[in-house]
Amino acid sequence: MHVTHLSLADFRSYARAEVPLDPGVTAFVGPNGQGKTNLVEAVGYLATLGSHRVASDAPLVRMGAERAVVRAQVRQGDRQQLIELELNPGKANRARINRSSQVRPRDVLGIVRTVLFAPEDLALVKGDPGERRRFLDELITARSPRMAGVRSDYERVLKQRNTLLKTAALARRHGGRRGATAGRAEPGPGADLVTLDVWDQHLARAGAELLAQRMDLIAALQPLADKAYEQLAPGGGPVALEYKPSAPGEAHTREDLYAQLMAALTEARKQEIERGVTLVGPHRDDLVLRLGQLPAKGYASHGESWSYALALRLASYDLLRAEGNEPVLILDDVFAELDARRRERLAELVAPGEQVLVTAAVDDDVPHVLAGARYAVADGTVERV
């Protein structure tokens, strides 16, 4: 699978951009701040419905514009598809596949698959658990696009449950009397807790599916990550991926995971009501990355952390490729961050990819083994050289 043409309208710094793309390596070269990353960010957005740089869509729309459009022609074997996403901050985004308007944005998931490595990925090793949960869940959705619906359901239930917990906490403080902040009669705690039982079941059901998918993914990634780290830093491993759930237990089947989550929610209920927030579930879990016998976070050197983050992305790439639909590999301003040895090793590993998109400030940052198309990016223009 590869993208044959990328079109942008009012996306980031581009009022308009038309970029033909070939299989193999394409490098976007130009000074920092000229829009190189914006191009690969758009490709990544088509694959994940999100940006690797910002949490919301608003910064993706060019200043002064109401909406942005990202459009791509995609080829997989003999099949071609045209996909389009219209970004409308504050409103519902729109999607089209082959010019049909009767699709939801998440229906485009799976048409374009990407593995993107960027300087921000150092947070996979050094950052908060949320960075690692996002890594797992985006890869889960790339493997199985239906999981976008499960993730959406879980987030919706979590939001509703947190609202109910806050209400229950307020009602307990005021004994069911008039709420001091709401200015209206609050329901009694008994009514809140009956409703909470129902939301517990919904949360545990969606959470069990998400947990099962995460565990399956980690089992598949483990040998690939260990292999990739050895290729990047020979003799520096081994690496190990350890899932740390907020609802501890040994369950693996979906039904057992459901029961485990229900039990943990019951046990945590008193504390949750006191704090007004859900303390148990996939949204509180972590992926512990070990290097040798120690956790990488806090113990790995800067170079080891880079190698670990790269190994996770390369493992993701190998996993998706083995499952039959090779993703577009995106390396956003990566080579300038690496020493000469890691730079050459990484280049050799990714060079055979069906489509590799690279950004760099200068030509010298792109290793010679990554020969291919070159685009000069400057002042809002993208020109092939």
N, C-alpha and C positions, 0 to 999 in steps of 0.2 A: 504494500500500500504506500502511495506517496501523493503529495499535493502537487498538482500540475500548474495551478494558477491561484494567486492570492489577491483579493481585491479589498481595499479598505476605503471607507467613507467616514470622515470625521472621527476616526479612531486615534486617540492620543494626539500626536503632533501632526497627523496626516489629514489634510482636507480630502485628498484623493491619493491613492496609490494603486498601481497595477504591476504585479510582480510575477512574471512567468517563472516556473520552477522546474528543474530537471531532476531525474533520479540521481543518486550519488551525492557528492558533497557540494554544498553551496555555502559560501562565506559572505557575510555582510560586514564590510570593513569601513570604518570611519571614526572620527574623533568622538569622544564621549559626549553624550547629550544631543546627538544628532538624529536619533530614532532607530538605531539598529535593534535594540531590545524590543521596541514597540512591534516590530514585524514578527519576531518569533513569539512574542507574547500573544499576538492575535492567533497564530496557529495553535498555541497551547490552549487558548480560550475555547476554540472549536472542539477540543478534545475533552475538556473538563468543565466547561461553563464557569470558569473562574480564572483569575490571574494569579501568577506566582509572586506578584509584587504587592498587590493591594487586596483588601478584603471586600471591597464593594465595587460596583460598576461605575459609579460616578466619575472617578478619575480617568476612566477609559474613554470618556466622551470629550472630544476636543473643546477647548474653552470657547464658549459662545454658541455652541451647537446644542440642539435638543436631544439628539440621538446619535448613535454610531452604528455602522453596519460593517460586519466582517463576513466576507463571502469567499468560498474556496471551491475549486474544481478538484475532485479527488478520484484517483484511479486505483482500482484494486483488480489486478489481472486484466480481463477484457472489459470490466464494468467501470463506468464513469458515473459519478454523482456530483450534483451541485448542491452545496449546503450554504445556508445564509442565516446569520443571527443578527437581529436588530436589538441593540441595547438601549433601553429606555429607563434611565434612573428615576426611581420613585414610582414607576409603573411596571406593568408586566412586560418582560422581554418577548420578542416574537421570533419564530423560526420558520424556515422554509426548506424543503428538500425537493430538488428537481422542480422548483417553482410552485410547489403545492403549499398553500398557506394553512392547511388543516393539520398542523403538527404542533406539539409542545416543544419548547426548547430542549428538554431532556430526551426527546426522540432522536436528536442528532447524535447522542452519545454512542460511541462505538464505530461511527463512520470514519472519523479521524482518531487515531490513537497516537499519543506522543509519550516520550520519556524526556523530560526536560531537566537538565542540570544547570544550576546558576549559583552565583556566589551566596545567595540566600540559603542554599541547601546546607551550609555549615551549621545552620540551626537544627538540622535533623540530629546532629550529634550533641551540640552544645546548648540547644534551646530547650524550651518547655515541652511537656508531654503533648500539648496540642499540636506541635509541629509534626511529631511522629504519628499521632492519630490521623492527621490529615494525609500524610504520606500513605499510610495503610489504606485509608478509605478511598482515596483517589485511585489507587492501584486496583482495589477491589472492583470499583466501578468500571475501570478500563477492561478488566477481565470479564465482568458480567454487568452490562449496562442497566439491567433491571434493578441492581442494587441502589441506583439513584433514588428510586421510589422508596425503598426500605429506609435509606438514610433520611429522606425527607419526612417519612412517617415518624421515625424516631425523634427527629428534631421537633416536629410539631407536638408530639405527645409530651416530650420533655418540657417544652415551653408551657403547655397547659398544666402539667403537674406542678411546675415551679410556681405558677400563679396560684394554684390551689393551696400549696404549702404556705405561701405568704398569707393568704386569706385565713387559713386555719391557725397560723401563728398569731395573727392579729385578733382573731376571735377568742383564742385562749387567753390572751393578755387582758382582754376586756370582758371576758366571761359572757360573750354573746351579746354584750350591750352595744350601744351606738359607737361606731368606730371613730376614733379621734381624728384620723387623717382623712377617712373617706367621706365623713359627713353624712353617713346613712347607717341604717341598722345592719350590722354584720350577721350572717348566719351563725348558728351555734356550731361548736366544734364537732358535734356528733354528725350533723349533716355533711360537713366537709369531709370527714373521715370515711363515710360511706362512699362518697364520690371518689375519694382517693383510692379506695380498693379497686375500683374499675380502671383507673388510670395506671395503677400498678400492673395490672394484667396486660394492658396495651404496651406499656414500656418494656415489660419483660419479654413479650412476644417479639417485638421488633428488635429489642436488644439481643435476644438469643440468636436471631438470624445474623445480625451484624457480628456478634462474637464468633459464631461458627465460621463465617467467612474470613475473619481476621486470623483465626487459628490455622485454617487451611492455607491461607496465604503465607503465613510465617513459616510453616513447615516446608512449603515449596521454595521460599526464598532462601532459607538457611544455607543449603549447600551451594547455591549460586553466589550468594554474598561472600561466603568463605573463599570460593574459587576466585572471584573478582578481586578480593583484597589481596590474595596471594599474587595475582598477576600484576597488580599495581605496586605492591610493596612486598616483594619476595622475602619470606622468613619473618614477616612482621606480625602474623596472626597467631592463633586462629581467631575468628570472630564468631560470636554467638548472638542470636536474637532471642530474647526471653520476654514473653508477654506477662505483664503484671496487672491482673484484674483488680478492680475495686470490690468485686464480689468473689472472694477467694474460694477455690474448690478445684476438684479434679474432673468436672463434667466436660464432655466433648460433643455429645449428641445435642441437637436442638432442644429436645424435650428436657433433657437433664440440665442444660444451660438455663432454660426457662425456669425450672424449679429452683435452681441455684440463685438466680436473680430475684425470684419472688421471696425466697427465704432471707436474702440479704436486705431487701427492701423492708421486710417486716421488722427485722432486727434494727435497722437504722431509722425507723419511722420517728421515734421520739426525738432523736437528735436532728432529723431533717425538719421537723415542725419547729423546733427551737430556732433553727437557723434559717428556715424559709427557703430551702434549696435542696435539690436532689443530690444526694451524696454517693449514690451507687449506680453503676451502669457503664456502658462503653465510653461515655463522654468523660469519665473520670479515670480511665485506664491509661497505662503507659506501656511503651515498648522499650525495654532495657537493652541497650547495645553493649555487649561485652567485647573487650579486646584482651585476649589471654584470659586471665582470671579476674580482671578488674573491669568495672563499668567504664566505658569510653568517656562518658561525660565526667569531667573533673579530673581524669587521669591521662587521657590521650593528649599527645602533643598537637600542635597546630597542624603539622604535616600528616600525622596519623588521623586526625579528625577529617581532614580533606580526603584522605584515601578512603576512610570509612564511608563518608557521604557519597563519594564516587562509586564505591562498591555497591551500595544500596541501589543507586540508579542503574548501574550496569546489570545488576541482578534482575531488576525490574524489566529492563530491556530484553535480557535473555529469556526471561519467563514468558513475556508476551510474544516474543518471536517463536518460541517453542510451541505456543498454543495456536499458531497458524496464521497470524495476521501481524506481520512485522510493523512495529510502530515507527513513526518519524522520530529520530533522535535529535534533540536540540541541545547544543552546548553554548550557553549564553555567557560570554566573557569569562570563560573558564580557564583558558590556557595561560593567561597573564598571571593567574593566581598560583600556578603550579611551578615547581622546580623543573629543571630540564629533564630529569629522569622520569618523573611522573608524567610530564607533558608528552614525551615520546611514547611511553607505554600506553597511555590513554589513546593517543592518535592511532596507534597500530591496532588497538582493540576495536575502535569504532569505524575505521576506514572502510570495511566491507559492507557497511549498512546500506540498505536500499535507498534511504534518504537521510542525509545528515545535514542539519542546518547549524552553522557556526557564526557567532558574532565575535569581532575582535577590533581593537582600536587601531592596530597597524598590521600590515601584512606579515611582518616577522613573527607575530604572535600565533599565526596559523602554521602548524608543522607541515613540512613539505609533503609528507605522506598523504595529507588531506588535499590533494590536488583536485580541482573541479572548478565550477563556476564561481565568479567573483562579482560582487556588486559593491559599488562605492555609494556610501550613504552620507549625505551632507545637506544641510539647509532644507530639509523636507523633501529631498529628491532621492530616488533609488535608481541608479544607472548601472547597467551591466558593463564590465570592463574586460 
